[in-house]
Amino acid sequence: MILLTWPENLKGEHEFLNLLFEEGLEILHVRKPGISDKDLSAFLQGIKYEYHGRIMLHQGFALMQEFFCRGIHFSGQSKRSYKKYLNINGFKCWPVHGIEEIAGMPDGIDQLMLSPVFQSISKEDYQNYWEPGEPERHLKENKRPMIKYIALGGIDINTAPKALEMGFDDFAVLGAIWVPFISGRSYGELLQLFLKFNAISKR
């Protein structure tokens, strides 16, 4: 299981993230659109040092070595100028929003994140680009063995197992965790939800 941060900073976010890491969160994608490197550095300092090696950065790639992060996730400008980042020592994740984009994935990529696989939870107007059965067909016929395929978009307790059945290697969660967090659900309830996702990912 992979968790993406909420785009905006949230009260209690660091305490919650450190708890999830302690309970077995393996990978966190830190995605804070528009954040400065200074503010991103401050955000990363709020996560315990021993968990920095589980973090993928969506921006502020210059901070990766300073914080000993796991790797980088390309998006926006970094995707357009990807060549200068391919020598970074770490995992590299490439996002795609349609089958035709997969052909344009550069060499040197370790992970491919396809979205939205299901109807988005955090973005209600974020429509699915895939034709029915399209991801399954691609994964069955064209999956590259050295690349990890990750499903994003609309991942909840019901769709997470379906993503694995479709042939994805893992899934990424956003709204299914953070929407309840923002609504004030207790840490105990949120932790149980996380543990359910984590158990599904290890089937």
Summary of the structure (lengths in Angstrom):
residues: 203
radius of gyration: 16.3
end to end distance: 11.0
largest distance: 44.4
contacts: 607
relative contact order: 0.14
helix: 42%
strand: 16%
